[in-house]
Amino acid sequence: MSDPRIDAAPPGGVDYVAEEQSPQFIELKRRQRGFVFPLSIAFLVWYFAYVLLSSFAPEFMAQQVWGYVTVGLLLGLGQFVTTFAITMTYVAYANRKLDPIAEEIREDLEQKQEQSA
């Protein structure tokens, strides 16, 4: 037996639970997760490698590259560069692959809402 509180569409006539189960929304989530999870794992590995190197390989991290610039300093700055690169890559990916699907979903929802009003 189904619960009428869950099955009933909210005021405005859009059933958001059903929309979450639509093929478009599932594809949007698949694409977003398929990009975010691997990149997040790669960054965490890179981050923890830096932390572990600084803890367990201080001689390596203290090697001077030129002047007072050390390997550790370069790797630390690389963390910032990587963060910006990931952000720019995600924005480009979202603009190209996620936003068109999200726009279609939004337009469909607006159309459904207009029809029910």
Beta strands, then each sheet from edge to edge (+ up, - down):
strand 1: 64-66
strand 2: 69-70
sheet 1: 1+ 2-
end
